[in-house]
């Protein structure tokens, strides 16, 4: 039997308790360039193995996998010679490492059974030989050997697979035995369940009955996730200690540390294990230098074969990552169990945000329907649409535009009322309070999760330095070692000054690019409007405003989508330049830069329309021009609110449909289509058809987890659309709700089936994102105050009705807001080319502004009505924002951050812990006193007690004592 056949036979052996379901074939294989795999495996054949979750002995679980590049040796003589020379080098390195390492490695080889006694040494040798083609690969192989030796010294157990079915990739499987898990759990201060169980008492009285009723009604909405214990029973948790193992629930050691905890423990060891090379710290340095190509924990098993062995991944796929269960609650506890607290908190936050959008959507729809119901009773729009209205308006552009009837703006005026009515003011106040309620509700939900997930009292410790930071320190040390004897161990602000200056310049440049593009779109609107007015088609001329608004909004959307990708890459590059010391610092700086750039990119066109368009125009006879030829654009008679609504709706819906859904659904579907096209039966060889991928080989083709920043950023920008300009677009919460219902399941499916399993990270909150949310919510109050005051006609209508209307009604409001202009005062060359388009000679035209008429003593000067309206607008902004912010503070004060029942349970936990340890101390005193006359016998008892919880893999005293 050949070596390859032996490997295939060993791989195909059934392991105890394992099934052979069909795992999901990896959609991203095409974009990894592994075309040979596509030609070697059909989708059906590639989904038929659950192997790879254990070592070859079928007992030790694979907790982590490292991959590296290998070159398969050929049969040529030159290859054999290179193998021989590299083997000599490997032997020499082994001798240099000393007898301890050789003995340790020998011991490990005895502990790790191989498929064949003859093939194992040769396979292990070839694994190192394959990279000996040149000095660089030789150096990488040496560093791997050195690093793996350090891992063995740390107590980890390793097993290599250099004969994997993926050409050019070798796999290093890592297993953490019991004593290592106990040691690291104590170092990491992990809270684990003790034997003590207590009852979680529910609120009594009316509250309990209401909660019970709600629970019964919502029973169909809960996912079918079985709990191993009643909901009102909870294990008392405490920081793990090897000396107090008898206190913990070790009835099932195999599952005491679940898979996510095991992988996070191994990852912690990988991060802090040093190589002998100077300034080389952990797996991050080795990944950055190409010594290893990937590092990831394994998924639990298969998801899409009926009858497969139940596992958490399959359960998540059925009850969470499935569009058919969109109406159900998320199994947040199971998400946390599988992916860790950090990802669990993200989906808990997203779920709560989506739930809170339901009342906001209902109120927004009611406000919109109110506008639809009252549009026929709106006096200003009735005056504009009246058939006898003969108000002649001034031309909207120079030359080609002519005079026009105000009644032609009837449609725009009626549509503006749908979003510009008294109910929008109420809705703005409601949404400001909604944002405050959302923040408070999340804080309470977060505290409840902290209690349920045993995170109370958890404090994040300083992370290990990043590989890029260490490399920068090394470069600095190499420059200064010759001239100074001081040890260089960190980067100072002076070292980072060039990076800070580059960051400042590039951020300003990117923001300037955004402003320049918005200015370009303004020029597009101006020039296109003039060109369409010159059209010979009456239909085109009648729909100039709608055509220009819609096309400009679409152009803005396309630009926003493109710049989003560019700005994301620029923000990452700038953050890398700064060389932050830890991953947490890197993430926070990246988030800040990305948020600033993407926020400016998404909202600059909207801010221009809301606050600047139509206010930098001038007046007839004295218009403001750009480049002396482009006249600044005006708002339609109904105001700029309608155009603001169009821009908001197209941008928001476009980003959600194209960027969020098309990119996240369409691209994987396209990859899957390419994979099926390439998977043709005629392209396979018979022996290749018999191959089955291992679990770690399948996961290798999945996309690496890139962090939660893109997911949070997507939702924060959406939160901005929902809150910042909600006064002009009350349907924004509804569109956000519909998007999020799909987004939750889409993200869930991506995490379960499309991505490698992330390393579980502990976190007690959502970090910097909460501060960003609070900032956006407070800015939203100010922006909505300005939108109501300056963009809508709410204040001018109120001023007219209560100060200038003769009968206290809105009759005459339209005429009150229009000023007069004598057409003979047009500048030379700026008058219309078709003055008789309306069929008569026009002498006086009207325009929207508060100015004196041409027959007054101060013609065309700003009138006193303008200053009155401006004063009321500013007063409204001040009163609105202060009242709403005060109401937010009242809400914050009334709602406690910690629910009362959780506060009581946390206090109860502390009391129970004190009782537990007091009983333990009393037990120790009693044993000591009773065994005092028989010290030797008592000592034996204590020894037996201390070793009762020893692991089966390494039964020695190190599991309960110090190193």
Secondary structure, DSSP 8 states (H G I E B T S, - for coil): --HHHHHHHHHHS--TT---------GGGGGGT-HHHHHH--TTTTS---TTSB-TTSSSB--EEEEEE-----SSHHHHHHHHHHHHHHHHHHHHH-HHHHHHHHHHHHHS--S-HHHHHHHHHHHHHTTTTSHHHHHHHHHHHHHHHHHHHTTEEEEEE-S-SSTTEEEEEEEE-HHHHHHHHHHTT-EEEEEEEEE-----THHHHHHHHHHHHTGGGS-----SS-TTEEEEEEE--GGGGGGB--S-HHHHS-HHHHHHHHHHHHHH-B-SSTT-BHHHHHHHTTSSSEEEB---S-SSSTT----HHHHHHHHTS-GGGTTS---HHHHHHHH-HHHHHHHHHHHHHHHHHHHHHHHHHHHHHHHHHHGGG-HHHHHHH-TT---EE--SSSSS---EEGGGGHHHHHHHHHHSSHHHHHHHHHHHHHHHHHHHHHHHHHHHHHHHTT-TT-------B-HHHHHHHHHHHHHHTTT--S---S--HHHHHHHHHHHHHHHHHHHHHHHHHHHHHHHHHHHHHHHHHT-S-HHHHHTHHHHHHHHHHHHHHHHHHHHHHHHHHHHHHHHHHHT-SBHHHHHHHHHHHHHHHHHHHHHHHHHHHHHTTTTS-EETTEE-EETTTEE-----TT-THHHHHHHHHHHHHHIIIIIIIIIIIIHHHHHHHHHHHH--GGG--HHHHT----HHHHHHTSB----SHHHHHHHHHHHHHHHTTTTT-TTHHHHHHHHHHHHHHHHHHIIIIIB-B------SS-THHHHHHHHHHHHHHHHHHHIIIIISSHHHHHHIIIII-SSSSSTTHHHHTEEEEEGGGS-TTTS-S-TTTTSS--SEEEEES-B--TTSTTTT-B-HHHHHHHHHHHHHHHHHHHHHHHHHHHHHHHS-SS-HHHHHHHHHHHHHHHHHHHHHHHHHHHHHHHTSTTHHHHHHHHHHHHTTT--SSS-SGGGTS--
